[in-house]
């Protein structure tokens, strides 16, 4: 009977009944409340931002504006960091007489870490934009706007907030699923959350996009965020259909919309610092340790023509050749399992650019040595988006699901999906003449 009602109404009965109740309330209110309530600015904004037809286009437009803001405003600050680390690497490389120590300091520490910290400004400005949207009250309305779409595509309305948090970092995004009551909805949201493009992937997009995509770099980066959302929805639908545990409809979504508010400078800066400082802590611990490991493997055996990293990369290369990635791309992806930012530091170390550690030098080397073409660069960006989450995120998945089965499943399906997606980009791009 419920299926017949659903077909008759054209959508979920709970949604229709809720709309009819509020429609009935709006008809009664003018008759029982004396005096007409004037439309406020909040009412006018909601009429546009919560509109059935305008809501999603407005959301996408604001998202695009956020990324343009992130790239354009942060560029001068990134250039300053480029310059500082480039000069520091050149000074240290020339001042230290011992060849191995000089290489460690200039190529390993300064080159690798500088190649990561250059992306600190875009990350902070991305958090700045997100904080403004959150403090203004818009993000809750964005959740309301996409709820109907998410419900039809197999995701709970409350999944939107954890997924949105995942754009900052997947770890708190996974932890935020605790607000979802139904266990199946919660685990499904956890499994697709790593497809949200966290800020750790942003340095990879900026590096590769800026190197081989030119003026299309920002559009390619934006497309990665859209691709992540599309794949998350597609995987949710697929899991609902083929995995018995997830079969059925998600539970209805109830949300109280906050009042619009003017973001304060103090609160916004506090939010930016709390989130951005996590990147700094990672840069000083996990990322630094990963970069030192990459330097060691790329430098030893000292004086030999082939390093451990070179041998390991050529062992991995056959698996990635169909995607157009050579051993350097394979090594970058492998160490990205520790933390995605290490992908960038790996290239800086592999190229031996300690004294020229700025992003432009790394990008120019990518172009000069033909590491990527525009097509393979886009495929590499997509692979970075989709494949295995970082170690810390896998730990969060295990803690929240309390299951090695679901943790391992997230690893396996992510790898398969990343490979298939990157291969399709190469194949379709080749057919369209972009090879």
C-alpha positions in Angstrom: 0.0 0.0 0.0 2.8 2.4 0.9 4.4 1.9 -2.5 1.1 2.6 -4.2 0.7 5.9 -2.2 4.3 6.8 -3.1 3.6 6.3 -6.9 0.3 8.2 -6.6 1.9 11.2 -4.9 5.1 11.2 -7.0 7.3 11.4 -3.9 7.7 10.3 -0.3 4.4 10.5 1.7 6.2 12.0 4.7 7.4 14.9 2.5 4.0 15.5 1.0 2.2 15.4 4.3 4.7 17.9 5.9 4.2 20.3 3.0 0.4 20.1 3.2 0.5 20.7 6.9 2.5 23.8 6.6 0.4 24.9 3.6 -2.8 24.5 5.7 -1.1 26.4 8.6 -0.2 29.3 6.3 -3.9 29.5 5.1 -5.2 29.6 8.7 -2.7 32.0 10.2 -4.0 35.2 8.4 -7.6 34.4 9.6 -6.8 33.9 13.3 -3.9 36.3 13.8 -4.8 40.0 13.9 -2.7 42.3 11.8 -0.6 41.4 8.8 2.9 40.5 9.6 5.2 42.4 7.3 7.8 40.6 5.3 11.2 40.8 6.9 14.6 40.7 5.2 14.9 37.1 6.6 11.6 36.1 4.9 12.7 37.6 1.6 16.1 35.8 1.7 14.4 32.5 2.5 12.0 32.9 -0.4 15.0 33.0 -2.7 17.5 30.7 -0.9 14.9 28.0 0.0 13.1 28.1 -3.3 12.5 24.7 -4.8 13.9 25.8 -8.2 16.4 28.5 -7.2 17.9 26.9 -4.1 20.3 24.5 -5.6 21.6 26.9 -8.4 22.2 29.5 -5.7 24.1 26.9 -3.6 26.3 25.9 -6.6 26.9 29.5 -7.5 28.0 30.3 -3.9 30.3 27.2 -3.9 31.9 28.4 -7.1 32.4 31.9 -5.8 34.0 30.4 -2.6 36.6 28.6 -4.7 37.3 31.6 -6.9 37.8 33.6 -3.7 40.1 30.9 -2.2 42.4 30.9 -5.3 42.5 34.5 -6.2 42.9 36.1 -2.7 45.4 33.5 -1.5 47.7 33.7 -4.5 49.9 36.6 -3.2 50.4 34.9 0.2 51.4 31.7 -1.5 53.9 33.5 -3.6 55.5 35.0 -0.5 55.9 31.5 1.1 57.3 30.3 -2.3 59.9 33.0 -2.2 60.8 32.5 1.5 61.4 28.8 1.2 63.2 29.1 -2.1 65.7 31.6 -0.6 66.1 29.6 2.6 66.8 26.4 0.6 69.3 28.1 -1.5 71.1 29.6 1.6 71.2 26.3 3.5 72.3 24.3 0.4 75.2 26.6 0.0 76.2 27.0 3.6 76.4 23.4 4.6 79.5 21.6 3.4 78.5 18.0 4.1 76.8 16.8 1.0 74.4 14.4 2.7 73.4 16.8 5.4 73.0 19.6 2.8 70.7 17.4 0.8 68.7 16.4 3.8 68.2 20.0 4.9 67.6 21.6 1.5 65.9 18.8 -0.4 64.2 16.9 2.4 63.2 19.3 5.1 63.0 22.7 3.3 62.1 21.4 -0.1 59.4 18.9 1.0 57.9 20.9 3.8 58.0 24.2 1.8 56.2 22.4 -1.0 53.4 21.7 1.4 53.2 24.9 3.4 52.8 26.9 0.2 49.2 25.7 0.3 48.5 27.1 3.7 47.0 30.3 2.4 44.3 28.7 0.2 43.4 26.3 3.0 43.0 29.2 5.5 40.9 31.2 3.0 38.7 28.2 2.2 38.0 27.9 5.9 37.4 31.6 6.1 34.7 31.4 3.4 33.1 28.3 5.0 33.1 30.1 8.4 31.3 33.1 7.0 28.6 30.9 5.3 28.2 28.9 8.5 28.0 31.9 10.9 25.5 33.7 8.6 23.0 30.8 8.9 23.2 29.8 5.3 24.8 26.3 5.7 21.7 25.0 7.6 19.5 26.3 4.8 21.8 24.6 2.2 21.1 21.4 4.1 17.4 22.0 3.9 17.6 22.8 0.1 19.4 19.6 -0.7 17.5 17.3 1.6 14.8 16.4 -0.9 17.4 15.5 -3.5 19.5 13.5 -1.0 16.4 11.7 0.2 15.5 10.6 -3.3 19.1 9.5 -3.9 19.3 7.3 -0.9 21.1 9.6 1.7 19.6 10.9 4.9 19.1 14.6 5.2 21.3 14.7 8.2 24.1 13.3 6.0 24.5 16.7 4.5 26.2 18.2 7.5 28.8 15.5 8.0 29.5 15.6 4.2 29.8 19.3 4.3 32.3 19.0 7.2 34.1 16.5 5.1 35.1 19.3 2.7 37.2 20.6 5.5 38.4 17.3 6.9 37.0 13.8 6.5 37.8 12.8 10.1 35.4 15.2 11.9 33.0 14.5 9.0 33.0 10.8 9.8 32.6 11.6 13.6 29.7 14.0 12.9 27.6 11.1 11.6 26.8 10.3 15.3 23.8 12.7 14.9 22.2 10.2 12.5 19.8 8.0 14.5 19.4 5.0 12.2 22.5 2.8 12.1 22.2 1.9 8.4 22.0 5.6 7.4 24.9 6.4 9.7 27.3 3.7 8.3 26.3 4.5 4.7 27.2 8.2 5.3 30.5 7.1 6.8 31.4 5.0 3.8 30.7 7.8 1.3 32.1 10.7 3.4 35.8 10.1 2.2 34.6 11.0 -1.3 34.1 14.6 -0.1 37.2 16.5 -1.1 39.0 17.5 2.1 41.5 20.4 2.2 44.3 17.9 2.2 43.6 17.2 -1.4 43.6 20.8 -2.3 47.4 21.2 -2.6 47.5 18.3 -5.1 44.8 20.0 -7.2 46.6 23.3 -7.1 50.0 21.8 -8.0 48.8 19.5 -10.8 46.1 21.8 -12.2 48.5 24.8 -12.2 51.2 22.8 -13.9 49.3 21.3 -16.8 45.8 22.9 -17.0 46.7 26.5 -17.1 43.7 28.8 -17.0 41.4 25.8 -16.5 43.0 24.9 -13.1 40.3 26.5 -11.0 37.6 24.9 -13.0 39.3 21.5 -12.7 39.6 21.9 -9.0 35.9 22.9 -8.7 35.0 19.8 -10.8 36.8 17.6 -8.3 34.4 18.8 -5.5 31.4 18.2 -7.8 32.8 14.8 -8.8 33.1 13.8 -5.2 29.5 14.7 -4.5 28.2 12.9 -7.6 30.2 9.8 -6.8 29.0 9.8 -3.2 25.4 9.9 -4.3 26.1 7.2 -6.9 27.7 4.9 -4.4 24.9 5.5 -1.9 22.4 4.5 -4.5 24.4 1.5 -5.5 24.9 0.3 -1.9 21.2 0.8 -1.2 20.4 -1.5 -4.1 23.0 -4.2 -3.9 23.9 -4.5 -0.2 21.0 -6.0 1.8 22.1 -4.2 5.0 21.3 -0.8 3.4 18.1 -1.7 1.6 15.2 0.6 2.4 14.6 4.3 2.5 16.4 6.7 4.8 14.4 8.1 7.8 12.8 11.6 7.4 14.8 14.7 8.1 13.8 17.4 10.6 15.9 20.6 10.9 15.4 23.8 12.8 16.7 26.7 10.7 18.7 29.3 12.7 18.2 33.0 12.4 20.3 34.9 9.9 23.2 36.6 11.6 26.0 38.9 10.7 29.3 37.0 11.1 31.6 38.6 13.6 35.3 39.0 12.9 36.3 37.4 16.2 34.2 34.3 15.8 35.1 33.9 12.2 38.9 34.1 12.9 38.6 31.7 15.8 36.8 29.1 13.5 39.5 29.6 10.8 42.3 29.2 13.3 40.8 26.1 15.0 40.4 24.3 11.7 43.5 25.7 9.9 45.8 24.9 12.8 45.1 21.2 12.4 46.8 21.5 9.0 49.8 23.1 10.7 50.0 20.3 13.3 49.9 17.7 10.6 52.6 19.6 8.6 54.8 19.5 11.7 54.3 15.8 12.5 52.8 13.3 10.1 53.6 15.2 6.9 57.2 16.0 8.0 57.8 12.4 9.0 56.5 11.2 5.6 58.6 13.7 3.7 61.8 12.7 5.6 61.0 9.0 4.7 60.5 10.0 1.0 63.9 11.9 1.1 65.7 8.9 2.6 64.3 6.4 0.1 65.0 8.8 -2.8 68.6 9.4 -1.6 69.9 6.0 -0.6 71.9 4.0 -1.3 74.0 7.2 -1.4 75.7 7.7 -4.7 74.0 4.8 -6.4 72.2 5.4 -9.7 69.0 3.9 -8.5 67.5 4.7 -5.1 65.2 2.6 -3.0 62.4 5.0 -4.1 63.3 4.6 -7.8 63.2 0.8 -7.5 59.9 0.8 -5.5 58.3 3.2 -7.9 59.2 1.1 -10.9 57.8 -1.9 -9.1 54.5 0.0 -8.8 54.5 1.6 -12.2 53.0 -1.3 -14.3 49.8 -1.0 -12.3 49.4 2.7 -13.0 50.7 2.8 -16.6 47.2 2.3 -18.1 46.3 5.5 -16.4 49.3 7.4 -17.8 51.1 7.7 -14.4 54.8 7.0 -14.3 56.8 5.8 -11.2 56.8 9.3 -9.7 53.1 9.5 -9.8 52.7 6.0 -8.4 55.1 6.9 -5.5 53.3 10.1 -4.8 50.0 8.2 -4.5 51.5 5.5 -2.3 52.8 8.0 0.3 49.5 9.9 0.0 48.1 7.1 2.0 49.9 8.5 5.1 48.5 12.0 4.4 47.4 13.5 1.1 49.6 16.5 1.5 52.6 14.3 1.2 51.8 13.8 -2.5 53.0 17.4 -3.1 56.1 17.1 -0.8 57.0 13.8 -2.5 57.3 15.5 -5.9 59.4 18.3 -4.5 61.8 15.7 -2.9 61.8 13.3 -6.0 62.7 16.2 -8.3 65.5 17.3 -5.9 64.3 20.9 -5.7 65.5 21.7 -2.2 67.1 25.0 -3.3 64.1 25.9 -5.5 61.3 24.6 -3.4 58.6 26.9 -4.6 55.5 25.6 -6.3 56.4 27.1 -9.6 59.6 25.2 -9.7 57.8 21.9 -9.0 55.2 22.7 -11.6 57.8 23.6 -14.2 59.6 20.4 -13.6 56.4 18.4 -14.1 55.9 20.1 -17.4 59.6 19.9 -18.5 59.9 16.2 -17.7 56.4 15.3 -19.1 55.2 13.8 -15.8 51.6 14.6 -16.7 49.7 15.9 -19.7 46.5 17.8 -19.2 44.5 14.6 -19.5 46.6 12.4 -17.2 46.9 15.4 -14.8 43.1 15.5 -14.5 43.0 11.7 -14.0 45.6 12.0 -11.3 43.5 14.6 -9.5 40.5 12.4 -9.7 42.5 9.4 -8.4 43.7 11.5 -5.5 40.2 12.5 -4.7 38.8 9.0 -4.6 41.3 6.4 -3.5 42.2 5.3 0.1 41.5 7.8 2.8 44.5 8.8 5.0 45.5 6.7 7.9 43.9 9.0 10.4 40.6 8.9 8.6 40.6 5.1 8.4 41.1 5.1 12.2 38.1 7.3 12.5 36.0 5.0 10.3 37.0 2.0 12.4 36.2 3.8 15.7 32.7 4.9 14.4 31.7 1.6 12.8 33.5 -0.6 15.3 34.0 -3.0 12.4 37.1 -4.0 10.4 34.7 -5.3 7.7 33.4 -1.8 6.9 36.9 -0.2 7.3 38.4 -2.7 4.8 35.4 -2.3 2.5 36.0 1.5 2.4 39.6 0.8 1.3 38.7 -1.7 -1.4 35.8 0.1 -3.0 37.7 3.4 -2.9 40.7 1.9 -4.8 38.5 0.2 -7.4 36.4 3.3 -7.9 39.5 5.5 -8.2 41.1 3.3 -10.8 37.9 3.0 -12.9 37.2 6.7 -12.8 40.7 7.7 -13.7 40.7 5.1 -16.5 37.4 6.5 -17.9 38.8 10.0 -17.9 41.8 8.8 -19.9 39.7 6.7 -22.3 36.9 9.2 -22.9 39.4 12.1 -23.2 41.4 10.0 -25.7 38.3 9.4 -27.8 37.5 13.1 -27.8 41.0 13.9 -29.0 42.6 15.2 -25.8 45.2 12.5 -25.5 
